[in-house]
């Protein structure tokens, strides 16, 4: 089991939305993230909101220690 912090992108051009999200996440402090990162399992969700490459929305889950 692991706890995650979920981040959702604004609609935008793929793959730029994913690149921008990760760049923002890498700049965040533990306080911004809601805890210390575990670096065990981070993942991205590409669901029906990501099908339009011009207005894609992606969720990124970051593993956080409790």
Protein Blocks (a to p, Z undefined) as FASTA:
>chain_A
ZZdddddddddddfklmmmmmmmmmmpcfklnopaceklagcddddfklmpmmlcccddd
ddddZZ
